[in-house]
Amino acid sequence: MNAMRQNAAGTPHGPTSAGAQGADGNPVVEPPVLGGPEQTDYYLLNDLLTDEQQALRRRVRDFMDQEVIPVINPYWERAEFPHELIPKLAQLGITGFQIPGYGCPGMSNVTAGIVILELARGDLSISTFMGVHSALAMMSIALLGSEDQKQRFLPPMARLEKIGAFGLTEPAHGTDVVKLETTANQDGDSYVLNGHKRWIGNATFADYVIVWARGDDGHVGGYVVEKGTPGFDPRFIAGKTALRCVQNAQISLKDVRVPAENRLAEGHTFRDTEKVLLASRFCVAWESVGAAIAGYETALAYAKQRHQFGMPLAAFQLIQYRLARMLADITDMVCMNHRLSQLLDEGKFSMPRVALAKMHYTERARAILSDARDMLGGNGILLDYNVARHLCDIEAIDTYEGTDTVQALIVGRDITGYNAFVPTLPGH
């Protein structure tokens, strides 16, 4: 591909080519470079995919390259969500990812991973929007809802006619969200919800928000709060430096009355909530791979285009070394995640296996994107090249669905048998 594109606003303020001048005597301005996938799949893993999987991958990649990347930067800069892209996303037919039936594609985990990778390669805000909607909100209903609830909620969500959000994190409870304080007290044929939620993506405009609250029995359950319900107040969180297009909200719930039929029927304890978190954490791992690939592709294409001291950057030893290290990390990430996806398809899933992937990938993606930004020099901080956007956004990916420290402790507990999550005082 190695396409050359203008920035999203259409203004010519990309890099100048080496020594070239236009008719007016001013330096010729080149559009920012957008790297292609030709040199990324070094071990030919794409050959392991079926023809259908490869075709879907190309379709999602083309959509991101043609519909999203040319317009996303101004939205990111303004911290706005591109709502006009939602009908176009719906036409891809990927909403719901692995969920079978109800208008969802029922993908394998391998297929879903490739789709999420391509979404994230284009833009992490769009992949996060789809992840929150499909892997959190829809998956909550698919895994824990009754048949009636699935029939009622999932089809319009699969068509993106109704947008979902997932309300778990609270202002005082992130890593220890198992201790959430939001309550759901039964009152006749309704539940009355009170409490607060924070960092809830899509919540400012979502039609259905899955709110997790502690019931009268002390256990956590999920409640589908519909848009416009009295007492439900989502406030946009401004000032973010990452995932700026994602509309995160702090939610206040004051005597929010939810009908009993909107309580997820099979969600009885926090253990059930963790089933959803496993599915979504898997998606986040693939997001990190996509972002890393975006950084590497652009750095490689830029190094071939940009000349310094009369030579393309790509001809210098230090640049080649850094590109080779980036490619090695990406190849490692794709191989590892492909195998993880196969294990999930075979039913050999576990939270520690997913946690190891999320921990490793986000750390490597941050390093790759930081290297890519540095290799682009001053142009690396311009949104025009997309690397700066990915570099900022990966900070949120590193944190949500559990930080690398949390993932490490999940893995550590599994391999040692000791729970190191809750520190204890000496002598206790």
Buried (B, 14 or more C-beta within 10 A) or exposed (E): EBEEBBBBEEEEEBBEBBEEEEEEEEEBBBBBBBBBBEBBBEEEBBEEBEEEBBEBBEBBBEBBBEBBBBBBBEBBBEBEBBEEBBEBBBEBBBBBBBBEBBBBBEBBBBBBBBBBBBBBBBBBBBBBBBBBBBBBBBBBBBBBBBEEBBEBBBBBBBBBEBBBBBBBBBEEBBEEBEEBEBBBBEEEEBBBBBBBBBBBBBBBBBBBBBBBBBBEEEEBBBBBBBBEBEBBEBEEBEEBEBBBBBBBBBBBBEEBBBEEEBBBBEBBEBEBBEBBBBBBBBBBBBBBBBBBBBBBBBBBBBBBBBBEEEEBBBBBEEBEEBBEBBBEBBBBBBEBBBEBBBBBBEEEBEBBBBBBBBBBBBBBBBBBBBBBBEBBEEBBEBBBBBBBBBBBBBBBBBBBBBBBEBBBBBBBBBEEEEEEEEEEEEEE
